[in-house]
Amino acid sequence: MSASPEYIRRCPSCETENAAHTMRCACGALLTGVDLSLSAASVLPLAPIAPLAHTQSVAAVLPLSAELNAELICSYADCAQTNPAGSDTCLYCNRPLLLAAGESAATAGTQLDQMLSLLSLPSALKNRYRILRPLPTQGAEAELLLVQELASNTQRIAKIYRHGIQVKAEVQLRVANIPAEHRVLQLEAGLSDGYAFEVMEFCEQGSLRQLLQDKLAQAQHFEAESLALIVQELSSAIASVHTAGLLHRDLKPENILIRTLEPLDLVLTDFGISSVLDATQKLTGMARTLPYASPESLSGVIDAKSDFWALGMIMLELASGRHPFAGLSEAVILHQLTTREIEINVVKDSYLRKLLRGLLLRDPQARWGAAQIQRWLARDTSLPDPVENAMLGGFREPYHLGADVCHTQQQLAVGLARNWSDGVGDIANGQLLAWFRDVQKDQNATRVLLALRHEKRLSIDVQLLQLILHLAPGIPPVWRGVSIELPVILAYANKALKDDAEAAQWLHDLYLHKVLEAYADAGNAATASIVQKWQQACSQFEQAWQTALKLLKQKSPKHLPGEYVNVDKLMYGLDEHQMPALRTMHAQILAMAYDAQWSERLRQRLIVAYAGLMAYCPWLIELGQIADMQTAHLLVLEALLPEARRVAERQQKAHAFEKNAEQENTAGLKQDLSMAINAIRSAANANFFEASATADLRSALDRYFELLAQIRAAGQADPAWLEMKKTALKGERSAVKMLGLVDTLAERRLQNTGWFSREMLIAFMLAAFILPMLLRGSALGLLALAFLGMAAWRLLPNFLTLREIRKLARSM
């Protein structure tokens, strides 16, 4: 398998071959307008493929000889420009001017193209189409093949992009929105075998370039009516491209195909380098074809008016029969585009010159667009003559910034934006001030720089920004060398959301230094829209934070069981709930403002995160359901999530503390209850002949009832507590009965005190001594029996009561 061909950029000044990515030759010449071509090393080895059946030998291919005195025409159909005698490289497309011995340049060019073209179609096409012949192409992004559909024998154009090259999907979608009458129809597109491809209609009438060549070959010229029809067709086509949100960026006769001649129907093709038109201007690479590039595109700034400049150059070429830059080198073209107006006096028709003058105004703001063209076509006599802005004159001497050589204020503004660090240095060391004051004699710019120097609050970056906006108020927004259009800002926000600290700081600097506001004040509508949405989102977040903070302070517990008192907070009023710094919130705020899907994903994450926290966050209930919250409140909830978790943790600790306290209380009461029951049993088994026995038992019972009262008053419901409560209440009835028996026993003992007093015992002893002497002997027995009966009457109930008390004590 042979190595892929190496594409280079050949310097138009010294003819040095430079790498494809090189934009400036070592000799100093710019290569931004030079198309890619094959290196000499890639062209020479082509002879060995001659044995292929569909090619012929090219062993005799030689450079065009300097002996030819006639002007040389490039053999490639998409170029066909006239070159000076003796040239060996086309000045316009930088491809070799080759001749095989005994054959024409056109034949040699065709054979060379055949050898450089793809020899097979991707799998998705090869079973339905066959290659008729390759078509000449300019550049290295794709091959064009004339193919025939096997089923219908219809001829089509197959565009096969080189491996790894794909047209942006957004560009393809917008191209599809261009009305079919203004663009080549794309019949199918896809990706096969790693190659992107498109199948398009085949316009047999060729291109506008071929039509011009046919006119020149027949010594004819375009009539005014024909030119007006072409203007009508192309202006409508360009307007439709812009309406679809695109800049074509490569308008030239080769990219304008003829669908029909009668009536004239022109269509645009080759949108490969088109730019999406999201703002009024784009800061981008230079258009591919330098002879049709607008002056502002040389510094990378293009807008919709760049396509109308290309229309003006095309119409000038058609009207005069020759391109105004024909035969000029790239360096000369660049110089003329930068410093001179386009010469249109070669056109005899004064009304047509008015159109050309309007389309070729160097000031893109003043340049004619679709509206003025329609008035010109309608021969509107009130249409004013176009006048070039005198302020667009170049500098006396160019200002050099890195690789940029700046001849105008706009070019200097773009150069400063591209070479930001150099610009910052030149402001800081006074070089720019000295240059404007001493070289350019520009008092306005000098005054601006002096005012910026004395504004101490402005950073050096902001000073450079103010100077750039003074030089070119309409420049696409740039900050520190980086575009700050909306897609770029959102890309940085996406990085910041992934914890990229540098991206977060970049966003904060953008906000802190009011960079977007500066562009908005200069008239940039796109940045004004970003500023409005960004500031509105910040305001919504701050309001949502204050609402949540108020509820948080009202509903959050001040002090929980088991917590230590924060003395500093009590003494100094420290607020624990500070709003997050904006530097940490810009990414989320931008995502909230511009990405509804991100907000919904955040909503779902918060629903899951707060699922277990709702019971601990009464303030959250006051805010409402997360599923129905506004996005700003979602950001607040995300910021308060650590606080919610901390509150939940506090309450969980407090709950654990309370539970532990309850367990300790249960254990203490259980122990006290056990001791009280043991005391009751001990008192019940004591010697009741002692006076303190009933008092001790009553005291033990009182303690037991006191513990029962505590148990009933407590609201605990844990299993250990309920089990202990059940055990405690189990002996309550016995204790109540025991208390009654104790009272009865105490009453009886009080009564027995009189019966068994000392006086009664003395009287009984005297009776026992005297009565036997007075009575017969049997009286003594009766006396003893009477004494025993009395003792049984007074003591037996007490004994039975005591036995019942002890029985009840054992049952507890």
Buried (B, 14 or more C-beta within 10 A) or exposed (E): EEEEBBBBBBBBBEEBBBEEEBBBBEEEBBBBBBBBBBBEEBBEEBEEBEEEEEBEEBEEBEEBEEEEEEEBBBBBBBBBBBBEEBBBBBBBBBBBBBBBEEBEBBBBBBBBBBBBBBEEBBEBBBEBBEBEEBBBBBBBBBBBBBBBBEEEEEBBBBBBBBEEEEBEEEBBEBBEEBEEBBBBEBBEBEEBBEBBBBBBBBBEBBBBBBBBBEBBEEEEBBEEEBBBBBBBBBBBBBBBBBBBBBBBBBBBBBBBBBBEEEEBBBBBBBBBBBBBBEBBBBBBBBBBBBBBBBBBBBBBBBBBBBBBBBBBBBBBBBBBBBBBBBBBEBBEBBEBBBBEEBEBEEBEEEEBBBBBBBBBBBBBEBBBBBEBBBBBBEEEEEBEEBEBEEEBEBBEEBBEBEEBBBBBBBBBBBBBBBBBEBBBBBBEEEBBBEBBBEEBEBEEBBEBBEEBBEEEEBEBBBBBBBBBBBBBBBBBBBBBBBBBBBEBBBEBBBBBBEEBEEBBBBBBBBBBBBBBBBBBBBEBEBBBEBBEBBBEBBEBBBEBBEBBBEBBEEBBEEEBEBEEEEEEEEEEEEEEEEBBEBBEBBBBBBBBBBBEEBBEEBBEBBEEBBEEBEEBBBBBEBBEEBEEBEBBBBBBBBBBBEBBBEBBEBBEBBBEBBEEEBBEBBEEBBEBBBBBBEBBBEBBBBEBEEEEBBEBBBBBBEBBEEBBEEBEEBEBEEEEBEEBBEBBEEBEEBBEBBBEBBEBBBEBBEEBEEEBEEEEEEEBEEEEEEEBEEEEEEEEEEBEEEEEEBEEEBBEBBEEBBEBBBEBBEEB
